[in-house]
Amino acid sequence: MSANAPARGLRGRAAIAGIGATEFSKESGRSELQLAVEAVLAALTDAGLGPDDVDGLVTFTQDSNLEVDVARSLGVPRLTFFSRIHYGGGAACATVQQAALAVAAGVADVVVCYRAFNERSGFRFGRTDRYSPEMEYGWYFPFGLVTPASWVAMFARRYMHVHGVTSEDFGRVSVADRRHAATNPKAWFHGRPITLEDHQASRWIVEPLRLLDCCQETDGGQAIVVTTAERARDLRRPAVLVEAAAQGSEWDQESMNSYYRDDISGLPEMALVGRQLWEQSGLTPADVQTAVIYDHFTPFVLVQLEELGFCGRGEAKDFVRDGNIEIGGGLPLNPHGGQLGEAYLHGMNGIAEAVRQVRGSSVNQVEGVEHVLVTAGTGVPTSGLVLGVDR
């Protein structure tokens, strides 16, 4: 039996029954624990459940809110399952995977995944004192590679060289996300689309990344309720089935980009996730009507499209130039606006948008959605989901 065999049995056994979030802001004015509790309560209300129904919680290792603190603040009487996932944004889809595994195995009945932080007004990312000087960071910091933007910039420059990609190609991702956010009332950039010229005029952060290639910093919380497919069918909202869920860490993986692989212009860990998702779900890229692709930095969106099989290696630049990622295109990306346009919640808000797309309730609804692919953070050990309509 292969190492992936247990996960293949997940298809259709678990479902997302509720989603909830706080507002997305730059200054929440309240604690991260309060944000978490608000988001979880909103998700439970969406599902038609209450704190008494919850017996499991899953979050990120980077989240400051202890599961027992969230449970006590909510009035959850007891927990039979609690879990945390490493690697920042790479954890997003894996939280749902953990919850789905728990309910499918019968160790919990209702598991809530949550992420809440004051990432803008509180402790901001990109500070060197957040990282251990051991391992790879000890090699990076002396040369000025001290922030996620600088790490991705190194990768992006090589990707551009190998495949003839331009800054404008990255900009098309930003323009599409912001166009989608402009019609989403929940998005921070609601009513504020940009043009490709705006992208090209934005200041450099670390060449070849411009300001508009980089995601936002956000205060807020997002929660997702997972239960068995059978129970979800009896609740308030249409059940959104977990058709596939996977994690991936590939050869010579580091906690961020590895510059020591033979080829540093790809994301093999995302390719590994993609292979598992297609195998588990029985689907192919052609079966997906829309995708929520983790967009902390625009270059990684292009590479993910290639690694997941939506186009060949080096072809993503042509894929986005042809308008495929816009609403009405062949594969609309991030209809909520993504982390570039809606909010940066370590990808959890992207999972919520995938749920809305399957339910048919998104403000930027794609026609005929049956299956949605979602990815988590890239450059790190990562994860992904395929969500689908309950038939």
Secondary structure, DSSP 8 states (H G I E B T S, - for coil): --TTHHHHTTTTTEEEEEEEE---BS---S-HHHHHHHHHHHHHHHHT--GGG--EEEEETT--S-HHHHHHHHT----SEEEEE-SGGGGHHHHHHHHHHHHHHTS-SEEEEEEEEETTTSS-S--GGGS-SSTTHHHHGGGT--SHHHHHHHHHHHHHHHHT--HHHHHHHHHHHHHHHHT-TTSTTTT----HHHHHHS-EEETTEEGGGB----EEEEEEEEEEHHHHTTSSS--EEEEEEEEE--TT--SS--S-SS--SS-HHHHHHHHHHHHHH---GGG-SEEE---SBHHHHHHHHHHTTSS-TT-HHHHHHTTTTSTTSSS-B-TT-HHHHT--STTHHHHHHHHHHHHT--TT--TT--EEEEE--SSSSEEEEEEEE--
